[in-house]
Amino acid sequence: MLAGDDLGFGMFRMWELIREDVDYQVMVFRDYDKAIEWLSSEISSSIPQES
């Protein structure tokens, strides 16, 4: 998630910390480039490697 302001960031962070039993990872970012970097690493790590 990409927060546009401090209030949004704080609300997303609280939700991120209190959610339970979900089968996906969520990260909250203030910076677009850091969010894209994280998404790119998540996508590349989820692609099965060929032997």
C-alpha positions in Angstrom: 0.0 0.0 0.0 1.2 3.5 -0.8 0.1 6.1 1.7 -0.3 9.7 0.4 -0.1 11.4 3.7 0.7 10.9 7.4 -2.8 10.0 8.4 -3.1 7.4 5.7 0.2 5.9 6.5 -0.7 5.7 10.2 -4.1 4.1 9.5 -2.5 1.5 7.1 0.2 0.7 9.6 -2.3 0.1 12.3 -4.3 -2.2 10.0 -1.1 -3.9 8.9 -0.2 -4.7 12.6 -3.6 -5.8 13.8 -4.7 -8.0 10.9 -4.7 -11.7 11.7 -4.7 -15.0 9.8 -4.3 -13.7 6.3 -2.4 -15.6 3.7 -0.8 -12.6 2.0 1.9 -10.1 2.9 1.1 -6.4 3.2 3.6 -3.6 3.4 2.9 0.1 3.8 5.1 2.7 2.1 5.3 6.5 1.8 7.7 6.3 -1.1 6.6 5.1 -4.5 10.0 3.9 -5.6 10.5 1.8 -2.4 7.0 0.3 -2.9 7.9 -0.7 -6.5 11.2 -2.1 -5.4 9.5 -4.3 -2.8 6.8 -5.5 -5.2 9.5 -6.4 -7.8 11.4 -8.4 -5.2 8.2 -10.2 -4.1 7.3 -11.1 -7.7 10.7 -12.4 -8.5 10.9 -14.5 -5.4 7.5 -16.1 -6.0 8.4 -17.3 -9.5 9.6 -20.9 -9.4 13.2 -21.4 -10.4 14.0 -24.0 -13.1 16.4 -26.7 -12.3 
